[in-house]
Amino acid sequence: MPVVDFLLEPLGYDFMQRAFLVTVTAAIVCGVLSCWLVLIGWSLMGDAVSHAVLPGVVLAYLLGTPFAVGALVFGLGAVALIFLVRATSRVKGDAAIGVVFTTLFALGLVLISVVPSQTDLGHILFGNLLGVSAADLVQVLVLGAVTLAILVLKRRDLTLYAFDPTHAHAIGLNPKALGALLLALLALTVVVALQAVGVVLVVAMVIIPGATAYLLTDRFARMLVIAPAIAAVCAIVGIYASYYLDAASGGMVVLTMGVAFALAYLFAPRHGVVGRRVLATRRRRSATAAAVSQPDPARVG
């Protein structure tokens, strides 16, 4: 099959066009946010929020409201509940996260099992990328644009908070408010990505791009460009692969991101397993060559 036909054939279907738009939008937003999550060490928090939205989505279905409303309410509620448990008991943060997100996720599973529905609510867990409607597309584009705009506008403050909260407080910023803002944006981002890959896989989209970029650069400004670029490319490649292999689209997108991380883990120039060895070998050779090129003081004398 000619390359042009290979690339254009999936785009001939409206549902594939919507799938590309939704996935690329979600990937870019998740990729940008993941930089801060990886830097601060909030990967587990991303896992918690992504799973905690499940009962909100089911309840939104029951009430006839958009899924995004229920997901956002429960996402923000989960964040507030985690902080409440951590602040008012001797339970540590990781334990509070584990208790809250597993309980809410279990509640969502119970609701799915007992709620009578003519709609297969299982797609909430694993995504329904090829079934995205025009209304869903508009919702994702709007929420994604809002989230990305806030991240870009507040990037300096959020970056300072991630690197040095004490210094941020010293210059007049409120670290607690910035942390709350980042968590609220995490909840909003989960809602955006939920349409693409579902609850189970959404955590991968908010962690893998940032982790991959972290291996490729030491500069955070570059990381903010590399992570969404990798996420967008993986989203496109994953959808094409799912189309031609007749595989699950959301799973294929995340699998592609995982492959990208594996390549960076192995071959990143400075921080990859192979890259570090190559760099060390070059340094040893350079040191040896420098030592050989130096004149012997005894012979010179």
Rosetta blueprint (number, residue, H / E / L):
1 M L
2 P L
3 V H
4 V H
5 D H
6 F H
7 L H
8 L H
9 E L
10 P H
11 L H
12 G H
13 Y L
14 D H
15 F H
16 M H
17 Q H
18 R H
19 A H
20 F H
21 L H
22 V H
23 T H
24 V H
25 T H
26 A H
27 A H
28 I H
29 V H
30 C H
31 G H
32 V H
33 L H
34 S H
35 C H
36 W H
37 L H
38 V H
39 L H
40 I H
41 G L
42 W L
43 S H
44 L H
45 M H
46 G H
47 D H
48 A H
49 V H
50 S H
51 H H
52 A H
53 V L
54 L H
55 P H
56 G H
57 V H
58 V H
59 L H
60 A H
61 Y H
62 L H
63 L H
64 G L
65 T L
66 P L
67 F H
68 A H
69 V H
70 G H
71 A H
72 L H
73 V H
74 F H
75 G H
76 L H
77 G H
78 A H
79 V H
80 A H
81 L H
82 I H
83 F H
84 L H
85 V H
86 R H
87 A H
88 T H
89 S L
90 R L
91 V L
92 K L
93 G H
94 D H
95 A H
96 A H
97 I H
98 G H
99 V H
100 V H
101 F H
102 T H
103 T H
104 L H
105 F H
106 A H
107 L H
108 G H
109 L H
110 V H
111 L H
112 I H
113 S H
114 V H
115 V L
116 P L
117 S L
118 Q L
119 T L
120 D L
121 L L
122 G L
123 H H
124 I H
125 L H
126 F H
127 G L
128 N L
129 L H
130 L H
131 G H
132 V L
133 S L
134 A H
135 A H
136 D H
137 L H
138 V H
139 Q H
140 V H
141 L H
142 V H
143 L H
144 G H
145 A H
146 V H
147 T H
148 L H
149 A H
150 I H
151 L H
152 V H
153 L H
154 K L
155 R H
156 R H
157 D H
158 L H
159 T H
160 L H
161 Y H
162 A H
163 F H
164 D L
165 P H
166 T H
167 H H
168 A H
169 H H
170 A H
171 I L
172 G L
173 L L
174 N L
175 P H
176 K H
177 A H
178 L H
179 G H
180 A H
181 L H
182 L H
183 L H
184 A H
185 L H
186 L H
187 A H
188 L H
189 T H
190 V H
191 V H
192 V H
193 A H
194 L H
195 Q H
196 A H
197 V H
198 G H
199 V H
200 V H
201 L H
202 V H
203 V H
204 A H
205 M H
206 V L
207 I L
208 I H
209 P H
210 G H
211 A H
212 T H
213 A H
214 Y H
215 L H
216 L H
217 T L
218 D L
219 R L
220 F H
221 A H
222 R H
223 M H
224 L H
225 V H
226 I H
227 A H
228 P H
229 A H
230 I H
231 A H
232 A H
233 V H
234 C H
235 A H
236 I H
237 V H
238 G H
239 I H
240 Y H
241 A H
242 S H
243 Y H
244 Y H
245 L H
246 D L
247 A L
248 A L
249 S H
250 G H
251 G H
252 M H
253 V H
254 V H
255 L H
256 T H
257 M H
258 G H
259 V H
260 A H
261 F H
262 A H
263 L H
264 A H
265 Y H
266 L H
267 F H
268 A L
269 P L
270 R L
271 H L
272 G L
273 V H
274 V H
275 G H
276 R H
277 R H
278 V H
279 L H
280 A H
281 T H
282 R H
283 R H
284 R H
285 R H
286 S H
287 A H
288 T H
289 A H
290 A H
291 A H
292 V H
293 S H
294 Q L
295 P L
296 D L
297 P H
298 A H
299 R H
300 V H
301 G L
